[in-house]
Amino acid sequence: MTITAQGLTWGIPLLRLLAALLLLLAFAMLAQRRLLTLIHLLAWQGVVLAAGTALVALLTGQTELWLSAALTLSLKAILIPTVLHRLLRRLQVRGDVEAVLNIPLTLLAGIVLVIFAFSLAAPITALTGAVTRGMVGIALAAVLLAFLMMITRRKAISQVVGFLAIDNGLFFAATSATLGMPMVVELGVALDALIGFVILGIFFFQMRETFDSMDLQHLEQIREE
Amino acid sequence: MLILLVLACAAIGIPLLALWGDGRRGAALFIGFNTLTLLAILALAVQVLRDGAFTIDGGQFMVDDLSIVLVLVDGVVALSTAWFSRSYMAQEIVHWSLSRRRVRLYHAMFQTFLTTMLLALLTNNMGILWVAMEGATLSTVLLVSLFRTAEGLEAAWKYFILCGVGLAMALFGTILLYFAAQKVLGHGADALLWTHLEAVRGQLQPQVMAIAFIFMLVGYGTKIGLSPLNNWLPDAHASGPSSVSAVLSGLLLNVALYAVLRAKVLVDGALGPDFAGRLLMGFGLLSLLVAAFSMLRQRDVKRLFAYSSIEHMGLATFAFGIGAPLASFAGLLHMISHSLTKSSVFFSVGQAVQSVGSREIQRIRGLLELSPLLGWALMLAVLFILGMPPSGLFLSEFLIVASTLQVQPWLTPLLLLGLGVAFAGIFPRLQGMVFGSAPEGIARQPVSGIIPVFIQLALIIVLGTFIPWMLVQWMQHAALLLLHG
């Protein structure tokens, strides 16, 4: 992929800025107790992602990436957060605030994960040109932070938010580090995300029906002898 | 064109079963579509036999000696499962009073799962392979929680989250693969095609490929059930309908291992055979041992055999890691024999659990007295899964141990320990379940769904005694392909 010299002067720093925002949002999610705000943060991550994809589309002139950006914006920034928001209200998850493990400690663990991600990505970064330097590391860090969030939460909805945030990190890796995966693959991934989300919705109602709660503590009955 | 025909036969069933998949009609349609698919697969196999490996549609779809063997097993197990599902589900529908909508959901999701399995095996695109694996996970989540019990929901949630996260890792690996491929093949859709990647595998950046492979191994390894990422597997197998357990063990685990093998061929070219091989051997042996010891303390019959699946997949993974042609051949034979045997075990176990009304091993007694057909089916299937001659698993396990002795002799004791403990975990329980007197007050139920077990058992004996020449030829070529590309 070729990027014009003009694009290099302003486009790449802007892409780096978006990457930094993505990471910042991942940290904010890790520290957020309120489920509602968590969903808003997820939506903002979707916006950043769509902006990043659009920027890459502009810089490289791949028309299909515009489609991908539009898809990201409508799916990850608007549709999924809205549905989650409504689910939260429909299911009336008791207590908007969730008991989380020690937040400062979690954030410290997050910092360690970011360092780990950067060191893991270092050999890859060394091979690439100036354009996408550091992107793989940031994307991997965002993925691992979302993973950490999933581990430390107990409510089903925040686990799903973590799951979607992992997806966001991966998507960022796909668009910014590789400057766009093949279209057929991207469409497939988007389709899977959508179907997965629908299935989760069905699943939430089943859970609600059976347990009358969305707390995962009810899901601890299978014990090994 | 036959590749597309196979996929079309399977895919057309999804909307039709979603619309009309209830009652007797639904079960008949389900069997019908899987019969059609199997016929298309047989035609495809004949073409592969005549022409060898080929790609179509600009290289997007591919069939070669490795995939055709697995596609064939896929077709056979899918049809047997459809047959078993008819009488099995008829009883379950009554027992759980499932609504017509839920039965349609069951059939449609099941067909979706079978389609994604075929797509994963027949696509040439590593990205689409991932999409198909994710599709397989999504379509089986609601099947695991079909009965809406607390236990089923928990298992399905665990399955969804663990496999979702695992597959996210595999996607990251695929992105890194594309990242490495871009440097050689350029930007565009062709850079993820396996045949293209394989042609230039020596030029791919070793550092990137190493990290990509680790991510793909962890990701798809979650689906294979490799230890320590196997937590979802026993729960999902135990809680879902037995027809679902049969295909989870029989098809899904194999296809996940297939994905790892495709990645292994690429990384071998970039890094030499030792890197991926050692990882596979380590994970395989660990899974084998962990699963074998876990079996000793199981009280739930379906969990017991779910752990047995982990054990067998661990053994197959180990075999592919050894890196000798004989071991790879044995690994493939192990995969297909396990597929046929384990699905037979789950058919008969499912029928037994349904008759007795409990999954507890201690409460399942005297099956031979209750129903000789069922008793024999369970006994033979379980003896075969233990690797008794003349089953295909005996031959494959023998070959795996033999080539371990040749290549990595110091690992043989560990391997034998795992196999021995697994035997001790299952065999004593089998006697209790099959012999003795049946518990009082159990009505005899129709066991016509058990018939495919005997057909599959016959196939397994064929695999263990006299493997048809075309299978031998395919597996030999595939074993060489796995080693030298």
Interface residues (C-beta under 8 A of the other chain):
Chain A: M1 L120 P123 I124 L127 V136 L140 V143 F147 M150 A156 Q159 F163 I166 D167 L170 A173 A174 A177 T178 L179 G180 M181 P182 M183 V184 V185 G188 V189 L191 D192 I195 G196 I199 L200 I202 F203 Q206 M207 E209 T210 F211 L216 H218 L219 E220 Q221 I222 E224 E225
Chain B: Q60 N125 G127 I128 W130 V131 E134 G135 L138 V141 L142 S145 R148 T149 A150 E151 L153 E154 A155 A156 W157 K158 F160 I161 G164 V165 A168 L171 F172 I175 L176 Y178 F179 Q182 K183 H187 G188 A189 A191 L192 Q205 Q207 V208 I211 D235 A238 S294 R297 Q298 R299
